Amino acid sequence: MPGTRASKPSRDGGEVPIRIGTRLKHARLVKGYLIRDVAKQSGCSVSLISKIENDHVTPSLTLLHRLVGVLEINIGALFEQPDDSLGIVFRSGARPVIAVNDGTADGASVKLERIVPYGDGHLLQGNVHIIEPGAGSAGGMRHVGEEVGYVLEGSLALTVDGQTFQLESGDAFVFNSNREHSYRNPGSTVTRVLWINTPPTF
C-alpha cells in the first residue's frame, strides 16, 4: 500500500520515526471536526481516517495533501520538530525527511528533504525531492501559491495541466500551484530537484 513516513536524525546517526497520525488527530480536534467530517471532505472512508490517526496505515502523498488541506495546515507542520536554535543554518544530514512509497511494484519511492523548516514567519517552503527511477508523485495536486524548481541531477517528467515536459540536470521550471501538476522520474538513476513553494501551503 502506498504510504508516507517521516524521520528525524537521532543522536547515534540513525532515524527515529515520527508519528504523523497523532498530529493529524490533534489538528482535527483543534478544528472541531469529527472523523466523518474529515473523511467526507477528503473523499475517503471513516475507517481509513481512523487507521491513519492511529498510525495503522500511512497515507499516500496525494491523500496526505488532501487531509492537510481539509485541516488547514500544511505537510511541513506534521514533520518538523521543535528547535531552540536561531533557525538560520540547517546542516546536511540533520534535516527532516519525508519518505513516500508510491505503490509501484518495485517499491520505488520519493523522499522530501526539507530545507526550509516549518514555522511562523516563513514566506516560502523548500524541499529537495529525491526521486528513485520510476517513482513519482502518485497523482496530480493543486494548491494555493506558486512554485519553482531546479533539477540538480537526473531526469524529471513534469506534467502541468496535462502537458508533460521532459527536464534534465540544469533545467528549471515555474508555474502557478493552482494548475494540476504531477511528476515522475523517467530515467534509470536517482533524480534530485530543489523545489520551492510560496506561500508554504504544501
N, C-alpha and C positions, 0 to 999 in steps of 0.2 A: 504494500500500500504506500502511495506517495506520502512523505512525511517531512516535517521540519524539526530540527533540533538546534539548540544553541549551546555554546560552551564558553567558558571563560578560562584564562590561564590559571593554573594552580601554582602554589609555591614551589612544587617539585618539577614544574615544567610541563605537567600533563594538563588535561582539560577536565573541568567539572561541569556536568550538565546543568542547565538552567531550566527550572520547571515553569514552562510558559502557561500551562493550564491554570495554575493558581492565579497568575497575573491577569489572565483573561477573565476569570471569575470575579476577581476583585474589581476590574474595570466595569463589568456588567452590573455588579451590585452598586457601584458608585453612580451609575446611570439610572438605577432603579428599575432595571429591566428584569423580567423573568426569562428563563431559558427559552421558552416558546417565542418570546418577542425577538430574541436574537436569531433563533432558528428561522423564523418567518422572514425576517429582513435580509438574512444572508443566503436564503434559498437552500437550506439543508435541514436535516431532521433534528428533532429534540434529542433523540438518543445520541446522535453524533456530537452535538454540543456538550452533552453531559460527559461523554467519554473524553472529549478534548479537555474539558475543565478538570477532569480527574487524572489527566496525563496517561490515559489508557490508549489514546490514539493521538498521533501528531498530524496536524492539517498540512495540506499542500500549500505552497507559497501563494497560489491564487486564492484559495479558500481563506487563508490567514489574512490576506489583503482585504477580503470582503468583511471578515469579522472585525478587524480594527477600524474599518470604515463605519460599520454599524455602531461601534463603541466610541467613535470619535477620538481615537488615539492613533498612533502610528506604530509600525512594526518595531522601530527602534526602542520605543518605550518598554517593550516586553523583554528586551535582551540586555539593556545597559545595567551596569552595577553602580552603586553609589561610589563616588570618588572624591576624596578630600583634596586632590591636587588642584592646581590652577586651571587644568583643562586646556593646556596650550600644546604640549608635545605628547604624542602617543607612539611609543616605541614599537618597532617591529617585533612580532611575537607576543605582544601584550594587549592586542586589540580583540574585542569580542568577535566571534564568527558565528554566522547562521548557516547551517548546512541543510540542504533540501534534496531529498531523493525524488526525482521526477517520475518514478514509476516505470521507467524503461526496463527492458528485460535484463540488461547488464548492470542495472543499478547505477546508471550514470547520475551525476549529481552536480549541483551548483552550490558554491559557498559564497556568502556575502561577508566580506571582512570590513567592518565599519571603521571609517577613518574620521568621521565627524560624530562625536558622542551625542547621545540623546540628552537634551537639557533645554531649559528655558533660555531664550535669547539667541539661539542659533537660527539663522535665516535660511540655511540650506542643510541638506543631508547628503552624505557621501559614503560610498562603498566601493571596494574593489570586488567585482564579480569574477569569481574563479570558476570557469565552466569546463567540465570534462567533455571529451569528444562525444557527440550525440546528445548531450544534455541541453536543457533549455528551461524556459520559464513555465512550461506546462500549462499554457493557456494565455489569453490576452488579458490585459489590465487597462483600466482607465482611472485617473485620479486628478485632483487639482494640482496645477503647477506647470513647471517647465523642467526639462531635463537635458543634460548634455553629457556626452561620453567620449572617451578616447580609448581606442584599442591599444593596450600596452603590448600584447603579444597574441599570436594565434589568429583565428578567423571567427567572424561573427555574422550570422544571418539575422538581420534586424527587420521585423515586419511592423509597419505603421499603416493603419487603415487599409490593410490588405495588400499593400505593396511591400515586397521584400527587397532589401538592399544587402549586397554582399560586401562586408568590410574586412580589411586586413590590418595588420600591425601598422600603426601610424595614422590610420583613418579616424575621423571624428564625426559626431552627429549631434543634432539638437532638434527637439520637437516639443510641442505642447503636450502635456501629460493627459489631457482630456481626450486625445486621439488614442484609439485602441492600439496597444503595442505588445509585442512579444519578441522573443529572441531564442536562438539556439546556436550551438557550436557545430558547424557542418564539417569541421576538419578532423584530423587524426591526432592532434596534440591539444594540450590544455590551452584555453583562451583566458586572458585576463583583461578586464575592462574597468577603467576608472569611470565611475558613474555617479553623477551629481544631480540631485533633485532640489528644487526650491519652489515653494516653501517645503519644509520637511514633512510631507504628507504620506510618504511611502512607509 
